[in-house]
């Protein structure tokens, strides 16, 4: 199960994730992000409650990053050591901005 909480602040959007981002839940996140990106110049993905991310979840983050490359910036925040390790092993830490 994945919990998605979205907060808009002017041209900023914070998406807080909790639970598991996997093949089952990735499409839900993808549509939640895509429907909210109009006019957004800063996308923050807060992973403080994210327990797991699969390759399907990584693909969603990558497609959001590609959109944000054109209209602003995207930052990943509060990723656990486990999630950071997945980003490192997959090379995503070179593509994404992780704080």
C-alpha positions, 0 to 999 in steps of 0.5 A, spaced: 500 500 500 502 507 498 500 513 501 500 519 497 499 526 500 500 532 496 501 539 498 501 545 493 505 552 495 505 557 490 509 554 484 512 548 489 509 541 490 510 537 495 509 529 495 509 525 501 510 518 500 509 512 505 509 505 504 511 501 498 512 504 491 512 498 487 509 495 481 502 495 484 502 502 486 506 506 481 501 507 476 497 511 482 503 515 484 504 517 476 497 519 475 497 523 482 504 527 480 502 528 472 495 531 474 499 536 479 505 538 475 502 544 471 505 551 473 509 547 478 517 549 478 519 545 484 517 538 486 519 535 492 518 528 493 518 527 501 520 519 502 520 519 510 515 514 510 517 510 504 519 503 506 520 500 499 521 502 492 521 497 486 524 499 479 516 501 477 517 506 482 524 508 480 521 509 473 515 514 475 520 518 479 525 518 472 519 520 468 517 526 473 524 528 473 524 529 465 518 533 466 521 537 471 527 538 467 523 542 462 520 546 468 524 547 474 527 542 479 525 536 483 528 534 489 528 527 493 528 528 501 528 524 507 530 518 504 532 512 508 538 509 508 535 503 504 532 507 499 538 511 498 542 505 497 537 503 491 538 509 488 546 508 489 545 501 486 541 503 480 545 509 478 539 514 480 543 518 485 546 521 479 540 523 475 536 525 481 537 530 486 537 527 493 537 531 499 
